[in-house]
Amino acid sequence: MLYRSFTTSLLLIIGTLFLAARPVSSFAQKVDTIRLKDHRLNTSSLKPGLRQYLVYFKTDRNPKVLRFWMWLRNTQIITRNNEKVFATTQHWYGSDTISYRTGCSVNRMSDFSPVYHSETVNGKKGAYNWGIATIKGADSVANNTKKDFKMDFNEPCFNWNLDIETFEMLPLAAGKSFAINFYDAGFGKPEYVLYKVTGSEVLTTYDRHKVDCWKLVNEGEHAGSRFTQTFWLSKKGHEFLKEEDALPGGYRYKVKMPALTPAL
């Protein structure tokens, strides 16, 4: 998930954060640059269907208190303008109406290039038509607060709101690093974000089932504060199972729920 998203949420929860120094490991790895034109994403690994995640925050200032969200992501294959595309909807459910947010993203099946993206946060909708060379506000969408937005790209980029889906399509392997040109629609500019495969770990799931996973790590700095994101993806099924985000003042955890979880 985007640093913008979880930083904003955590700031609302714990107020002013204090910088906690974290060492950044060095890696002598060859970096694979993930560009749309290279078709390095294995789009057949992205399985359509509903995924539900339990998201919770733990802060240093309130170690006995947790903040919870349920996060639903549903990817379907649909036809849009006579073309097969991935359509991914997102819903965040929290403890109050302010926490609720939605999103909808459309991507080509051939290379996962973004075609359309919208999100509604705090009742305000931002909707965009997304192309190879530019992104601009969708003027046909009612109540679009971003209808006058426009940005030209130096090169095509991926939708950062679909980072998890993108990770599930990466050719993960020991010693690999990936630089992905991500853009968070309506915020800042596209940037290459580095993700490193730091090793393997076996996760124990329900009924003590063992799942061998790759650990994918992103480390960086935002507004003078260090952060680390770690993602666990199964080797066999390319399935995102867990995430841990460490930043000054607290942690955010994300765990995939079993298929028996009722669909909200």
N, C-alpha and C positions, 0 to 999 in steps of 0.2 A: 504494500500500500504506500501511497505517496507520503513523503516526509511532511509536505504541507498539511495533509489531512490529520496525521496522528499528532503532529506538533501543535496544531491549533486546538485539537481536543484536549490534549494534556495540559496546555496552558490554561484552558478554561477550568480544568479540574484543580490544579495545584497552585495556580497563580504564578508568582515569580519563580523561575527555575534557577538553581545555582549550578555553576559549571562543575562537573565531576570529571576529572582527567581520566582518559582511557587510552592505553597504549594502542597504537596502530601497527599491526604486523606487516612485515615486508614479504612480498611474494615474487619469486623469480619465475613468472609464468608468461607464456605467450598469450597475448590478448586477441581474441576473435572479435572483430567488429561486426555487429549485427545490423546490416542495412537491408532495406526493402529490396533493393535491386539484386541482392545476392541470394535471396530465397533460402536462407539458412534455417528458418524456423520450420519445424516439422508440423504442419497444420493438421495432419492426420492424428497427432497425439492429443489434440484438444477434443475431449469427449463432450458432446452436448448433454445437457441435463442440469438439474438443480444442485447447487452446492450450498451448504449452510455452515456458518462458522460462529463459534463463540469467541467474542472479542472482549478482553477485560484489561483494565489498567490497575497497576499497583504503584503507589507513590511512596517515596521515602518519608514524606511529612505525615502521612496517614497510613502506616503499615498494616493496620487492622481493618482497613476499608478497601473494598474493591468496587470498581465501576464496570458495569456489564453492558454489552450490546449483542444483539443477534444480527448477523449480516448474511443476507441471501444474495447469491449470484446465480443467475439462470442463463445459460447459453443455449441458443437454438439455431438451427439452420433454416433460413427462410429465403424466399425469392423477393428481391427488391430491384425494380427496374430491369426485369428479365435476367437478373444475375443472382446466383446462389451466394449468400453472405452469412456470416456469423452475426447474430443479434444477441447482445448480452445486456440483461437488465440487472440492476442492483437495488437492494432495499436495506436500509439500516433501521433497526428498531432499538430504541433506548428506553429510559425510564420516564421520558416526557416527550411532548410533541416537538420541542426544539431539537431533540436528538435525531428525529426522523429525517432521512434524506433518501433520495432516489437517483438513479442514473440509468441511461440507456446508450449503448454504444453499438455501432454497426461497422463490421470489418469484412474485407474481401476474403474469401476462402483460399485464394491462391497464394497470398503472401501476408495476410493479416494487416494489410494497409487500411488505415481508418477512412471511413466514408462519412460517418455522422457521429456526433456525441452530444448528449444533453445531461444535465444534472440539476436537481432542485435541492437547495440547501436553505433552511430557514424560510421556506416559502417562496424563494426567488429562483426563477429558472434561467439557466444559461444554455442555449442550444447552438450548435455549430455544424456547418457543412465543411467537411474535412477533405482536402484534396492532396495531391502529391506536392504541389508548389505553394499552396496557400490554405489558410483556414479563415473562415469568416462566419459571422452570425447568421443564423437561419432566419431570414426575414418572413418566412411563411409560418413560423411557429408563434402562436398567440402568447402574449405576455413575456416575450423573450427579452430579458434585461441586457443581453449581449448582441442584440440585432445589429448594432453599428460596429461591432468588433471586426477587425481584419488584421491578419499578419501573414507576411510572405515568408516562406522557408528557403534557406540556402540549399537544403536537401530534404528528402522525405523523412518523416519521423513516425515513431510508434506512439500509441495512446498510453500514457503513464497510468491512467485509471484502470488499465487492463494488465498491470504488471504480473499478477499471478497467472493469468492465462498465457502471457508471453513466456514466463518461466517454464510452464508445463510443455512448451514446444521447443525449448532449447536443447541442443545436442550435448547434454551434461556428461562429463567424464572427469576422471582424476586429473588434477593439474591444470584444468582449463579456467580461463577468465573470459568474460564477455563484456564488451562495451556496447551499450544499447542506446540509440538516439531516441530518448523519451521526451514527450511534451505533455504538460499538464494544461489542458485547454483553458485559455483565458488568463493564464498566470505565467509571467516571465517569458523565457524563450526556451526552445528545445536545447537539450544538453545531453552529452554522452555520459551515461552512468555506468560505473564499473562494478561488476558482480564477479566474485571469485569462488570457485569450488575449492573449499578448504579441507575437504575430506568426507568421510562417511560416518554414519551413525545408525544403529539399529533402534527403531522405535518400537515400543510394546503397545499394541492397540487392544481392542476388546478381546476377551477370552485368551489373553496373553499371546496374541498373534504377533509375530515378529515381522517387521517391515524394514528392509535395508534401504536407507535413504542417502542421497547426496545432500551436503550442507552447502548452501549458496549464501555468500556473505557480501554485504555492501557496507562500507564504512565511509564517513564523511564528516563535514562540518556545515553548520547552518547558524548564522548570526553569532559566530564565535563559540558555539557549543558543539562538542563532538557527539556523534550518534553511531550506532551499529545496528544493522538489521541482519538477522539470520533466518533463512528459509530452509525447511526440510522438504525434499521432493523424492518420492519413491523411485527407485531405480527401475523397477519392473513396469510400473504403470504410468510413470511421469505424473504422479498425482501430488499436488500440493497438500501437505498434511499439517504443518505447523509453522508458526513464525514467532520470533521473539525480537522485539525492538528495545534497545537499551539507549537511554538518553539521560541527560542530567535531570535528576529529580525523580526518576521512576522508570517503569518498564511497561511495555504493552505486549500482550500475548494474544495469539490467534490460533485456534485449534479447530480443525475440520470436524463437524459432527457426523455421526453415523447416518446411514440412509433411513433408519427408522425414525429419525427426528421429524415431528409433524411439520408440514410445510405451512408457514404463516401466510 
